[in-house]
Amino acid sequence: MSTSDDSGSAEELRQVERAVRWLDEADRDVFALWWEEARGRIGRGQVADRLETSRADADVRIQRMRTSLEWCRVLVAALEASPQCRGLAVPVSAWDGTPDLQWRERFGGHIRECRTCRGRLRGEKSIERLLAGAVTEPAEPTEPVKPTKPAEPAKPAEPDETPAPAARKPRRGRRTLVAGLAAIVLVGAGAAAYTLLPKRPGPIAEAADVAAGASTAPSASTESTSLPVIDAPGSYTFAAAKAYCATLGRTLPTRIESLSIAAPGPFFWTSTPYATTGTARKAWAVSGSISRGAAQSARHHARCTRPATPTVTDLRIAAGQVTDPVTGLTWQRGFAPAAMAASAATSYCAKLTLGGRSWRLPTVRELATTVDETRTVPAVDTTTFPGTPRSGWFWAAPESGKRWMLTYLDGSTDSGRARTGHVRCVS
C-alpha cells in the first residue's frame, strides 16, 4: 500500500474512533463484540452467546449498530468540516465537546435536513475494509493502551510467565490507531479516566437531626472519586489476575468500583470474593452494569487500579430511613408493599413522602451499595434493612434504554430479568 493510501486509511480510522464515541451503550456493547469478530478472535456464534440471543438476532443487532456507526461518521465529518456549516455553528457554540446522545440528536436534526452536512462524508472506505486492512497487518509488540500515562513496570505477556522485557516503542500508524479504537470500546465515551460515582452532597445533617438516639450500622466504602486504571492484555483466572496487578503495584478494583466504570463488553474480575454457600470458590466479575459470581478458575479480563483508602462509617438509621454518610444517599429502610412493573416503580418513588423528602429510583450502582457482600440469601444486612426478600429482583433506574435490576439472593445485577420487581427508593 502506498504512503498516501496508508495515511488516508489512518485518518479514516481516526474518524471511526471518534464516531464510536457517539454510539449509545447498547451499540458499543455490540461494536465491542463485532470488533473481536473482525480480529478473528471469536465467531458470530460466540457473539450471539455473549449477547445472550440467537444468531439471527445478533445479525440484526450488528446491522443496526453498523447503520448507527455510519450515521455517527457523517456526524463527525460534519462537526469537523472546515469551514463549518452556518446552521451547525450555532448549536456547536453551546456544546462542551463531549459526545452524548442528547447532542447527537440535536446535531442530527440539522444534519438530516442539510444537504451540505450530509455530503461531508464522500468516498470514505467502508468500516469493514478499514478494519480488515488494519487487523491483517503483522502485529508489532506494543504496550497495552492505558487511560493514564504514569511510568509503569513492564507487563507480563501471560499471567503465569515471568515478566517480559520492556516493549519497543510503537510506531505511529494504523496499528496504533487500532489499539486506540480498542481502548475506546473498553473505556466508553472518550473518558480519560474511569470515573466513580460522584459523592452526592446528601442530607447527612438532616438525618443526624431526626433522632438523637438513632441506631447505627457500619458502612464500608473507599475515599476515591476517580479511578485511573490499566487494562491487562489477555484473560486470567482470578488468582492470576490478582498476581498480574500485584506486579504493577496495583490491585483489582472492588465490585462497587467496577460497577462505576463505564466499560460494557467482556467481563472483568473484581477484588471482591463471592460469599459462596457451596464448595465452589467464586469471585465477582463485572461487565458494564452486569455483575455475577464467577468460578475463580474461569478466565476473565483484568483491570488494575491503585488501591483506594478504605473507610468505615456508621449508617444512620431513624424514622424509616437509612443514611450512608460516605455516599450521601438516604435510603427507604423498608420497600414497596408489593412487586410492580417498572413504570409503576418510578411513579411509586416519585410519590413517596417519607420524611418530607423527594425520592427516586436508585441507579443500579447506587442500589449495589446496599448489598452485604459477606453473605447471601439475602445478601443484605437484615438489621439495617429488615424484611428484605431473599429472592426476586429490585428495580433500578433505566439507563441506556435498559431497565436494570438487583437481586438480594446474592447481590447480582442485570437488566430485564423480570416483568415485575420490588422497589426501594433513595433520596
N, C-alpha and C positions, 0 to 999 in steps of 0.2 A: 504493500500500500504506500502511496506517495506521502510525503510530509504534509502537503496541503490537505489530502484526504484525511490523514490521521488527525490533523489539527481540527478540521471540521467536525469529525466524529467526536473528538474530545469535547468540543464546545456543546454539541448536541447532547452528550451525556450529562454535562453540567446542567443543561436545561431540564433534562429528565429528573435529575437530582432535585432541582428546585421545584419541579411540578409535583413530585411525590409529597412534598411538604404540605401541599394543598388538599390532599386526599383526606377523607374522613377516616376515623379509626378503623371502621369495618373494612374499608377498601385497603388500608395499609396492612391489615391482617392478611388479606388475600394477596396483596402485592408481595409481602414477605415470603409467602409460600411459592408464589409464581416465580419469584427471583431464584429461590432454591431449585426449583424445577428447571429453570433456564440454565443454571450452572451444572445441571446433571446430577445433583445430589439426591434428589427424590423424584419419584414419578407422579403422574396425575392421580393414581390411586391413593398414594400417600397424602397428596394434597387434600383429597376428599376426606380421608380418615382424620386428618388434623382439623379440618373444618367441621368434622362430625356431621357429614352429609353424604349424599350419593355422588357418584362420579358425574352423573348428568347435571345435578345441581351445581357441583363445583365448576363445571364447564360454563354454566350460565353466569355464575358469580365472577369468574375470571373475565368473561367477556364484558360484563358490566363495569368491572374495575378498569379494564383497558379503555373502555369508552370514556370513563371519568378521567383517566390519566391523560388521554389525548386532549380532552377539553381543558385540563389544567395546563397542558403545554401551550395551548392557544392563549390562555390567561397569562402565563408567564411571558410569552412573546409580546403580548400587548402591553404589559406593565413595563417591560424593559426596552420597548421601542424608543428610538430617538430620531426625530422629535416625537414626543408622545401625543396621542390624540387629545384634542382640547376637551372633548366630552369626558374623557377619563381622568384628566388632570385635576378636576375639582374633587371627586371622592378620594383620589390618591393623596391629596394635600392633607386630608384628615386621618389618613391611615398611619399606624405606627410601624409598619413594615413587617408585622408578624402574621404569617398565613393562618387564617381560620375560616370556618365555614360561613360565618356571617359576612365577612368581607368577600369571600368567593361568590356568594350570591349577589352581593351589591355590585361588584365589578361585572359579574356575569350578566346582570340585567342590561348594562350598557353594551357589552361586547356582542351579545346576541343580536342587537339591533344595529350595530355599527359595522358596515362593510369594511372599513379601513382596519379596525381592530381584528376582525375575523380573518383578514387576509395577511396578517403579520407572519403566520406560520406557513411558509411555502417551500416545497422542495426538500423538507427535512426527511431523514430516513425514518422508517417505522421503528418503534421501540424494540421489536423482536430482532431486527437487523443490527441495531446498536448493541444490544446485549449479546447477541450471538458473536459479533465481532470482538467484543470485549472479553468474553469468558473463554474463547478458544485460544487466545494467545497464551504461551507458556508463562506460568506464574513465576514471579520473582520473589524471593524471600523478603517479606516486609514485616514490620511490627503491626499488631492489631491496631485498628483505628481507635483512638482514645478521645472521649469527650473533653478531657482536660489535658494539659501539656506539662505536668511535672516530670522531672527526670526519674525514671524508674529502672529497677534492675531488669536484665534480660529475662524473657519469659520462656518457660519450657514448651517445647512443641507438643508434648504429650504429658498427661497428668502424672504418669508413673516413671518418667525418664529424668535423667539429670538435666538441669537447665542448659539450653543450647547457648553457643556463643552469641554475642550481640549481633543483631541482624544488620545487613547493609542498608544504608540509607536509600529509600526507594526513589526511583526516577519519577519525575512528574510526567503524567500522561494518562492514557486511558485506564491503566490498571489502578493507579492512584485514585482516579475518579470513581472507578467501580467500587473500590474499598469505601470511598466516601458515601456512595449510594447505599451500600450495605449498612453503613452506620446510620444513615437516615431512616432506614427500615427499622432498625433496632431502637433508635433514640426517639423517633416520632417526629413531631412537627418542629424540627430545627432547634431543639433545646441544646444549649452549650453545656449544660449540666442537668442531671436528673433532679427534679425539684420535689421535695417532700410536701406533705400537707402543710399549708401555712398555719402558723399559730394564730387562731382566731382570738380577737380581744373579747373573750367570753365574759359573761356576767358573774365573775367569781365573787366580787364583793357582795353582790346581791344574795348569792347563795349563802355566804357566811352570815348574813343578817337574818336569814329565815328562822333559825332557831339556835339559841346559844348552846344547847346540848345536843346538836345534831350528831348522829353516829358517823363513823368514817370507815373506809376500807382502802387498802393500798392500791395504788395505780403505778405501773411501771411504764416509762417512755424513754425517749432519748432527746438530748439537747442538740438538735440539728434542724436547720431549715432548708439546707440544700445538700445534695448527696453526689459529689463528683465520683464517678465510677470508672472502672476499666473492665471491658468485656473480654473474657478469656477466649482463645481460639478453641474450637472443637467442643466435645461434650465429655462429661465426667460423672463418675459416681459421686455420692455425697461426700465421702471421705477424701477422694481425690480433689474435689472442688475446694474443700477447706484447705487442703495442703497446698494447692496451687496459689490461692490467695495469700497464704502464710509466707510463701516465697517472696511476695511483693511487700510484705509488712502490712498486709491488709486483711480484711475478713469478708465473709459473705454478709450481705445486709439481712436484717430481720424480716420476718414476713410482713409486718406493718410497713416498714421502709420500702420493701419490694412492691407492695400494692400501691405505693405512692409514686412509683416510677412509671412514666408513660412509655411502655415498651411492649405493645402487643406482638404476638408471634410465638416463638418457641418458649418452652418452659425453662425457667431459671431456678436453680437451687437457692434457698434461703438458709440462714443460720439457725432457724427455729426448728427444734425437734418436734415431731408429731407425738401427741400423747397417746401412743398406741395401747390398745386394750388387749391385743393378741400377742403372738410371738414374733411377728414380722417387725423389723425396725424400719421406721419411716421418718421422713423429714418433709417440711413444707416446700412445695415448688409453686412458682407463680408465673403466669403468663398474662400480662396486662392486669385486668381486674379479676382474673380467674385464679383461685388458689386451691390446691388439693394436696392431700397427704400422698407422698410417693415413696415407694420402697427405696431404701438407701443404696441398694445395689443397682437401681436404674441409672441411666445416663441422661443427664440434662445439661444445659449450658450453665456457665458460671459467670458471675458478675461480682467484682471485688470493690470494696469501698474502705475508706479509713474508719476505724472503729469510732463510734459515737459514744459520748459520755452518758451512761445510763443514769436516770433519775427516778427515785421512788417517792411519790407523794401520796397524801390521803385524799380519797374521793370524799366529797361532802354529800351526805345523804340527809334529806329533810323534805317534808311536805310532798312526798311522792315524786321527788326529783333527785337525780344523781349528777353532781357537777365534778368534772375532771379538771383540776387547776392547770394541768400540763397542756391539754389541748384547748382549754377554754370552752369545751362543749358541756351543755347541760342536757341530761337525758330524762325522758319519761321513765320512771322506775318500773311501772307496770307496762302494759301493752294493750292494744285494742281488744275488746271482749270477744271478737270473732274474726276469723280469716276473711279476707275480702279481695276483690280484684285490684289491679294496680291503680286504676283511675280513682277508685274509692279510697285507696290508701293515701294518695296525695291529698284528697279532699279532707280525710279524717284528720291529718296533721294540721292542715290549714285552719280547721275549725276548732282545734283543741285550745282550751283556755286555761289549762293547768298553770297555777302560779302567776296568772296575768301575763304570761309570756307569749311571744309569737313562735309557733312551732312549724317544723317542716320534716319531710322525709330525709334521712341522712344519706350521704353518698355511701357507696359500698366500702370505701376506705375508712370513713368515719365509723360505720357500723362494725367494722372488723376490730376497732379498738376496744369494743366491749367484750371480746372473746377472751376467756381464760385459757391460754394455750397449754396449761399444765394438766388439763382434764378434758374428758369427753362425756357425752350423754348425761347432762348437757355440758357443753364447753363454755360455761359461764359461771361466775360466782353467784350462787343462788342466794347468798345472804344479801348481796348488793342488788340483784335483780331476781327477787323471789317469784316462783311460779312460771319461769320461762320454759316453754315447751321443750321437751327433749328431742323432738324431731320436727319435721316441717320446715318451711322456709319463711324468712322475714324479708319484706320488701325494702329495697334501697331506691334512691332517686334514679331516674333514667339518665343515661349518658351515651352519647354517640348512637342514638337510635335503639339502644338495648335497655331492657328492664332487668336490673341487677338484683340479686337475692343472696342471702346468707342463711345457713342453717346452723343452729347450735348443737346439732348432733355431734359435729366435730369442729365447726368453725369454717367449713368450706364456703367459698363464694363462687358464683357462676351467674349466668344470665338465662332468663326464661325457663327455669326449672319447674315451675308450677303455674297453674292458672289463677290460684288464689294463694294468699300468704298472710302471715301475721304482720303486725305493724308496731314498731317502737319509734317514737318521734324524738327529734333533737331540736335544741334551741341554741 
